[in-house]
Amino acid sequence: MKRPKIIAEIGANHKGQMEIAKELIQTAAIFCKVDVAKFQKRSNKELLTEDEYVAPHPNPLNSYGNTYGAHREFLEFDLEQHKQLKKWCEELNVIYSTSVWDITSAKEIMFINPKLIKVPSACNLNKPLLEYLANNFEGDIHLSLGMTTHEEEEKIVTFFEKKQRAKDLVIYSCTSGYPVPFEDISLLEIKRLKEKFMYRVKSIGFSGHHLGIAVDAAAVALGAEWIERHFTLDRTWKGTDHAASLEPDGLRKLARDANAVHRSMNFKKQEILDIENVQRNKLKKNQIKW
């Protein structure tokens, strides 16, 4: 197994403020020791109908605007801001990434040449988006499989195989809920994905929206090589994702535990390890030899 890579999914948890985004990157990189800081990019007028754009937010307490469109625009960073986010990530030796929700956003983010781009579960059946990325983006394409049937999974992977891009594809086991109760996480989906796609795609990941960090260590033990979790500085902040996010100490412990599990996932190098010989000579010295 490769060492698991930990993704701090910042998304829109920056509350539309670059200063908070910078602090999130710094905390994720320095204190939590993650590998990737991930944001998101949306062209809201492309994604939303006119009625959806002008409708009120379904939960006004979490809204940053008078309408849902205004709320989404308030949380959206432009390309110049994403360039700055990438620069901050590079200064701290953490990989910058972004989820793209539409072709316009994909084109913009590709302009700054990230190492990887994420396709969220909500967009994994958007064939024009997948086709654009497969044809034009040279980096790795990460894709979550929440809200996706087995038949649709096969179609997605087959699509990338036909494009000769499957070996640049990382697929994530995911349940799309915020937060997800433990019984719906369905960790054994990681095993199923590995059995079906392990030799067809680059690797398998796990994107979690649950509470706590115990599940993520188990995901590593099951073979997930990428662990993605929402990240915030304060779970009580206004917004829909904060409650299902980890605060800094939680993400730090997750990264620590994931790496510990990875280091322990091996067979003994010899029947009796050197560390055991001291105890064997002490504790078994008077036992009758068979």
C-alpha positions in Angstrom: 0.0 0.0 0.0 1.1 3.6 -0.7 1.0 6.1 2.1 -2.5 7.6 2.2 -2.7 11.2 1.1 -4.9 13.4 3.2 -7.1 16.1 1.6 -8.4 19.0 3.6 -11.6 19.9 1.7 -12.0 23.6 2.4 -14.6 24.1 -0.2 -16.5 27.2 0.7 -15.8 27.1 4.4 -13.7 30.2 4.0 -17.0 32.2 4.1 -16.0 34.2 1.1 -12.9 35.7 2.8 -9.4 35.3 1.4 -7.9 35.9 4.9 -9.8 32.9 6.3 -8.9 30.8 3.2 -5.2 31.6 3.8 -5.5 30.7 7.5 -7.2 27.4 6.5 -4.4 26.6 4.2 -1.7 27.4 6.7 -3.4 25.4 9.5 -4.0 22.4 7.2 -0.4 22.4 6.0 1.6 23.3 9.1 -0.5 22.0 12.1 -2.5 19.2 10.5 0.2 18.1 8.0 -2.2 17.2 5.2 -1.1 16.7 1.6 -3.8 18.6 -0.3 -5.9 21.8 0.3 -9.0 21.7 -1.9 -11.4 24.4 -2.8 -14.3 24.5 -5.3 -15.2 26.5 -8.4 -18.7 27.0 -9.8 -20.2 29.1 -12.6 -23.5 29.7 -10.7 -25.5 31.1 -13.6 -24.5 28.1 -15.7 -25.5 25.6 -12.9 -28.7 27.2 -11.7 -31.9 28.0 -13.5 -33.2 31.5 -13.3 -35.8 30.5 -10.8 -33.2 28.7 -8.6 -30.9 31.7 -8.8 -33.5 34.2 -7.5 -35.1 31.8 -5.0 -34.3 32.2 -1.2 -31.8 30.0 0.4 -33.6 26.8 1.7 -32.0 27.5 5.1 -31.9 31.3 5.6 -29.7 31.0 8.7 -26.9 29.6 6.5 -27.3 32.1 3.7 -24.8 34.8 2.8 -27.2 36.6 0.4 -30.8 37.5 -0.1 -31.2 34.8 -2.7 -29.6 31.4 -3.3 -27.7 32.9 -6.3 -26.4 35.8 -4.3 -25.4 33.4 -1.5 -23.4 31.2 -4.0 -21.8 34.3 -5.6 -20.7 35.6 -2.2 -18.8 32.4 -1.5 -17.2 32.2 -5.0 -13.6 33.1 -5.6 -12.5 34.4 -9.0 -9.6 33.1 -11.0 -7.1 35.7 -9.7 -8.0 34.6 -6.1 -7.5 31.0 -7.0 -4.1 31.8 -8.4 -3.3 33.3 -5.0 -4.7 30.3 -3.2 -2.4 28.0 -5.3 0.6 30.3 -4.5 -0.1 30.1 -0.8 -0.3 26.3 -1.1 2.9 26.0 -3.0 4.7 28.2 -0.4 3.7 25.7 2.3 4.5 22.6 0.2 0.9 21.5 0.1 -0.9 20.6 -3.2 -3.6 23.0 -4.3 -6.7 21.5 -5.8 -10.3 22.4 -6.7 -13.6 20.7 -7.4 -15.1 21.9 -10.6 -18.9 21.8 -11.1 -19.1 22.9 -14.8 -17.0 23.3 -18.0 -16.6 27.0 -17.5 -15.0 26.4 -14.1 -12.9 23.6 -15.5 -11.5 25.8 -18.2 -10.7 28.5 -15.7 -9.0 26.2 -13.2 -7.0 24.4 -15.9 -5.5 27.8 -16.8 -3.5 27.7 -13.5 -2.3 24.2 -14.1 -3.2 22.3 -10.8 -1.8 18.8 -10.3 -5.3 17.4 -9.8 -8.9 18.4 -10.4 -11.8 16.9 -8.5 -15.2 16.0 -10.0 -17.8 16.0 -7.1 -20.4 13.3 -6.8 -23.1 15.8 -8.0 -21.3 16.1 -11.4 -19.9 12.7 -12.1 -22.6 11.9 -14.7 -22.0 15.3 -16.5 -20.5 13.7 -19.6 -19.5 16.9 -21.4 -17.6 17.9 -18.3 -15.8 14.5 -18.0 -15.1 14.7 -21.8 -13.6 18.1 -21.5 -11.3 17.1 -18.6 -10.3 13.8 -20.3 -9.4 15.6 -23.5 -7.8 18.7 -22.1 -6.5 18.3 -18.6 -3.1 16.6 -18.3 -3.2 16.1 -14.5 -5.0 13.5 -12.4 -8.7 13.5 -12.3 -10.3 12.6 -9.0 -14.0 11.6 -8.9 -16.4 10.9 -6.1 -19.1 8.1 -6.5 -21.8 9.3 -4.1 -25.3 9.0 -5.4 -24.1 6.7 -8.1 -25.3 3.2 -9.1 -23.0 0.3 -9.9 -24.0 0.5 -13.5 -23.2 4.2 -13.6 -19.8 3.5 -12.0 -18.9 1.1 -14.7 -20.0 3.6 -17.4 -17.8 6.3 -15.9 -14.7 4.0 -15.6 -15.3 2.6 -19.1 -15.5 6.2 -20.5 -12.1 7.0 -19.1 -10.7 3.8 -20.4 -11.9 4.6 -23.9 -10.3 8.0 -23.5 -7.1 6.2 -22.4 -7.2 8.2 -19.2 -8.3 5.6 -16.6 -4.7 5.4 -15.2 -5.0 9.1 -14.3 -8.4 8.5 -12.6 -8.8 8.2 -8.8 -12.3 7.2 -7.7 -13.7 7.7 -4.2 -16.1 5.7 -2.2 -18.6 8.2 -0.8 -22.0 8.6 0.7 -23.6 12.0 0.0 -25.1 13.2 3.3 -24.2 16.0 5.7 -23.4 14.5 8.2 -23.7 10.7 7.3 -24.7 8.4 10.2 -22.2 5.5 10.7 -24.5 2.8 9.4 -24.7 4.7 6.0 -21.0 5.1 5.5 -20.7 1.6 4.1 -17.0 1.2 4.4 -16.9 -2.1 2.7 -17.7 -0.2 -0.6 -14.0 0.5 -0.6 -13.3 -3.2 -0.8 -15.9 -3.6 -3.5 -14.4 -0.8 -5.6 -10.9 -2.2 -5.1 -12.0 -5.7 -6.3 -13.8 -4.3 -9.3 -11.5 -1.4 -10.4 -8.1 -1.7 -8.7 -6.3 -2.7 -11.9 -8.4 -0.4 -14.1 -7.9 3.0 -12.4 -5.0 4.8 -10.7 -6.2 4.3 -7.1 -9.2 4.2 -4.8 -10.0 6.9 -2.2 -12.6 7.6 0.5 -14.5 10.9 0.8 -16.2 11.1 4.2 -18.9 13.4 5.6 -19.3 11.7 9.0 -18.5 12.7 12.5 -15.2 11.8 14.2 -12.1 10.2 12.7 -12.3 6.5 13.7 -13.8 5.6 10.3 -11.0 7.1 8.3 -8.4 4.9 9.9 -10.5 1.9 9.0 -10.8 3.2 5.4 -7.0 3.2 5.2 -6.9 -0.4 6.5 -9.3 -1.3 3.8 -7.0 0.1 1.1 -8.1 3.7 0.6 -5.1 5.7 -0.6 -6.7 9.1 -0.5 -8.8 10.4 2.5 -10.8 13.5 1.9 -12.6 15.3 4.7 -14.3 18.7 5.0 -12.2 21.2 7.0 -13.1 24.3 9.0 -11.7 26.4 11.7 -15.0 26.5 13.6 -17.8 24.0 13.3 -20.3 26.5 14.6 -19.8 29.0 11.8 -22.6 29.9 9.4 -22.8 27.6 6.4 -24.0 24.2 5.4 -20.7 22.3 5.5 -19.2 23.3 8.8 -21.2 20.9 11.0 -19.9 17.9 8.9 -16.3 19.3 8.9 -13.3 18.6 11.1 -11.7 21.3 13.1 -7.8 21.6 13.1 -7.1 19.1 16.0 -9.5 16.6 14.5 -7.8 16.8 11.1 -4.3 16.6 12.7 -5.3 13.5 14.6 -6.8 11.9 11.4 -3.5 12.5 9.5 -1.5 11.1 12.4 -3.7 8.0 12.7 -4.0 7.3 9.0 -0.2 7.3 8.7 0.1 5.0 11.8 -2.3 2.5 10.3 -0.4 2.6 7.0 2.9 1.9 8.7 1.3 -1.1 10.5 -0.2 -2.7 7.4 2.4 -5.3 6.7 3.4 -8.9 7.5 6.2 -9.7 9.9 9.6 -9.5 8.2 10.6 -12.7 10.0 8.9 -15.3 12.2 10.3 -13.7 15.4 11.1 -10.0 15.1 14.2 -8.6 16.7 12.0 -6.6 19.1 10.5 -9.9 20.3 13.8 -11.8 20.8 14.6 -9.8 23.9 11.3 -10.8 25.5 11.5 -14.4 24.2 14.9 -14.9 25.8 13.6 -13.5 29.0 10.1 -15.0 29.2 10.5 -18.4 27.4 13.9 -19.4 28.7 12.6 -22.1 31.1 10.0 -23.6 28.8 10.4 -27.2 27.6 11.5 -27.5 24.0 9.1 -29.4 21.8 
